[in-house]
Amino acid sequence: MNTSAIRAGVNLGLFLGLVGALLGPYVVMLIVAPKKRYVIAQAYFKGCLKLTGLKLTLKGRPDPRTVLFAGNHCSYLDIPILGAVIGGGVFVAKSEVADWPLFGFLARLSRTIFISRNSAEAKQQRTLLAERMNRGSRLILFPEGTSTDGSVVKRFKSSLFAALEDVEHDAWVQPVGVVYARSRDGQPLNQNQRELYTWFGDMTLAPHLINVMGMRGCEVEVMFHEPLLASEFEDRKLLAKTCEHAVAKHLIETVGKLEELPPVVSAATEEPASGMVSPALSDDLLAEPVPAIGAQ
């Protein structure tokens, strides 16, 4: 997949123009009609998709209720992808994102919820997330706590699912799978091609973004699974594992891997939960570090 320096330069210029054109109206909307600001935010996200050449194929639909969306995380590109299709979504990001040049400013402006790695703040953060959902916010978080190369789904950490226990209405969770699947002409991406779009490990943002802006883009498959009612699960660990399984199964079916998914095991009984399966993971289910959630 070739990259063009000319295309990259043009698209970066258009990106800055997009930010400049929408920033003023967004700030005005934030003051006079804050509940409508998401219309402008979605226009921004859709503009980003155009500039990066990302074509979305949607399966299922985002639930219109006050929902916590739990998805896998492969790249900063996941942000405009999900932001473009989830109206009124509020992202949950690791605190470091607030200090990023330009993107941190945009994240703060869009009222992103920033989460610290400090476990001492876990209770406060749980309360904050619950309060936002109680006020009607639809939260978008990445429970893996990091980004991947797009070929695997890491363990969904259950610590932030604890906020659902403090939600005053029915607490719904919708698993969301994001797969960088095919080229623009419909050919499956191999892993080397997929990693031109995923952003993980110690990659540097600026060169990666310039490279993405210089390519023609790819097709991204977004799968909205059936929403889950948190109160129907015996604990949040089982809820997190069930979300993880749904997302991993979609990835395997789309990318074409043939790993077998063993059954989800209840942390309390160590018996398989009926009808639920999950990818094999070596991490201890009971380990609960506070994840750094959001764009890496």
N, C-alpha and C positions, 0 to 999 in steps of 0.2 A: 504494500500500500504506500504509494508515493506521497511525499509532502512537498508543497510548493511554498517557497519563501514569499513570493508575490501574494499568493492567496492568504498566507498567514498575516502579512502586513496589512492587507486590505481588511481582513476580518477583525483584527485587533483594533484597527481604527474605527470600524463600525461598532465594535463592542463598546469602546469608550463613548462613541456618539450615542449609543443606546442608553448607557448609564446617564449621560448628561441630559438626554431628552426626557427621560422618565423620572429623574430625581426630583425636579421641582414639583410636578404634579403629585408625586407620591407624598412628599412632605406636606403639601397643602391638604391632601386627602387624609393624612394622618392626624391633622389638626381639626378639620371640619367634619369628617365622616370616617373615623378610624375603622369602622367595621367594613367599609368598602375599599380599603386600601389594597386588599388582596387582588382586586381586579387589575390594578397596575402592576403588582408583584407578578401575577401570572403572565402579563404581557411581557415583562422583563425576562422571565424564565423561557417563554416560548421564543423570544428573540434570540436568547443564548443557544437554544436548540438549532435554530436556523443557521446561526453563524458557525456552529460546530458540525453541522451536517448530520446531526443525530435524528434518525427517523424512528418514531415510537410505534410499536405494535402492542396494543393493549389487550389483555385477557382479563375478564371480570371487570369490576368497576369499584372505585373507592366508595365505601359506605358513607351515606350522607349524615349519619349521626355523629355525635361527639365521640370520636374513636381515637385510640392510640394505634398508629400504624407502625408496625415493626418489620423492618426490612434489612436485607443484607447490604453490605457497603463495599463498593469496589473503587470508587473514585469521587473526586469533587464534582464530577459530572452528574452523579446521582442527585445532586441538589436541584439543578434546573429540570432534570427528568421528572422527579417526583413533584416538585413545585409547580410544574406546568399542568399536572393532571389532578392534583389534590387541592381543590379550592379552599382557601382559608387555612391551610396547613401551617403549623408552627414548628420549626425545626428545633431539635435538641442537639446541641453541639458541645464538644469539649471546650474548656475555657480558653485554650490557646488560640482558637480561631478568632476570638475577639481582637487579638493584636495583629492579625494579618493585614498587610497593606491592602487597601481598597476593599478586599473581600470581607475583612473584619468589620470595616465601617458599614458595608451593606448588610452584613449579618446583624449588627447591633440595631441598625435602622429598621430592619424587618422584625425586630423584637424576638430574635432567636433566644432560646433559653440556654444559657451556658452552664455546663456541669464541670465541677472540679474533680481531679483525680484523688483529692484528699478524702479519705474514708471518714474523717471526723465530721465532714459536712454532709454525709449521706442522708441523715434524718431531715435536715433542713431542705435538701434538694428534693427529697421525696414529698415533703409538704408543698414545695413550690409547684411541682408537676401536678399534684392533685388539685391544688387551688386553680391552676390554669384550666384543667379539665372541668372543674366545677363551674367555671365561668364560661364554658362552652368552647374552649380551644380544642382543636383537633391536632394532636401532637404527632410528629414524625421523628422516630428515633432509630438508631442503628445499634441493636443490642450486642453485636459482636465486639464493640468497643474499639475497633480498628478497621482499616480497609484491607482488602485482599487482592490477589491477582485475577479475580473473577472466575477461577476454576474450582473454588471450594467455598463452603459456608462454614465459618468457625462457630464455636459454641455461643449460643445466645445467653448472655449473662442475665440472671433473673433479678438482680438487685433493684433495677429501676422499675421493674414490673410491680414492685411493692407499693408504688404510688397508687395503683389501682384499688388497693384496699381502703384508701381514704376518699375515693370518689363517692359522692353522695347519691348519684343515680346509677343505673345499670352501666357497668364498666365494660366496654367492648374493645377488643383488640383485633386488628386485621393484619395478618401476615402479608408482606409484599415482597415479591421476588423481582430483582433487576438483573437481567442477563444481557451482556454485550454479545449478541448472537451471530449476526450476519453482516456481510458487506452490503453496500447499497444496491447491488445487483442480485442479492438474495443468496449468495454463496456463504456457507458456514465459515466463520472465522476460526483459524487455528489459534493456538495459545499465544504464539508470538504476535500475531495480529491483534488479539484481544488486549494484550498488554500495552499496545499503543494508546489505549483509552483508559485502562485501569491505572490507578495511582496508589502505590503502596510502598512499604518499606522505607528506604531512605531517599526516594526520588525527590528531586527539586521541582517546585511548582512551576516556575517561570518557563524553563525549557520544555517541560511537558505540555504546558498550555499552548505555547507557540507551535509545537509540533501538531497538536490536535487542531489548531486553527488552520494549519496548512494542509490538512487532509480533506478528503471528500466526505468523510463521516461514515457511519455504519448504522445498522438497524439494531435497536435495543428492544428487547421483549420485556414488558412489565406485566407481572401477574398479580392481580388482586385476589387473594384467596377468600374463602368464606370467613366472615367475622366470627370471633369466638367470644362468648360471654364469660368474663373472668370468674364469676361466682360459681360456674359449673365445674371448675377445676379444684381439686383438693388442696393445691398449693401453687404458688407462683412459679416454682421450679418446673412443675409439669406443664404449666401454661407456656413458659419460655421454650421448653423442649418441643412442644407441639408446634409452635410457630416456626421454630428452627427447622423441624422436619419438613413442613410444608414448603418452605423456601428452598431447602436443599433438594427436595424431590423435583421441584420445577427446574432447578439448575441442571440436575442430572438428565432429566428428560430432554432439555433443550440442547445442551452441549453434547449429549450422546454418550456419556459415561455409563458404565454398567455396574457400579458398585451396588451391593445389597444394603438396604437400610434396615438395621435391626430394630425391634420394637422399643418405643419409649418405655422407660421403667419408672414407676412411681418412686420418688425418693423415700417415701414412708414405708412402702410395702415391698419394694424391689420386685413387684410383679408387673408384667407387661400390661399397659393400659389398653383396654379394648379399642381396636380400630385405630390406634395411634402408633406411628413409627418414627424413628429419628436416626440421623446419620451417626455412625460410630465416632466417638470422641474419647480421647484419653483423659481429659480434664475431669477432676473430681466434681460431681454435681453439687456438692455442698460448699465448694469454694465460692466466695462471693465478693471478690474485689469490686470496688466501684468503677464501672467502665468509663472511659473517656469517649463520649458518644459524639458522632458527627463527622464532618469532613476531616480527613487526615491532613 
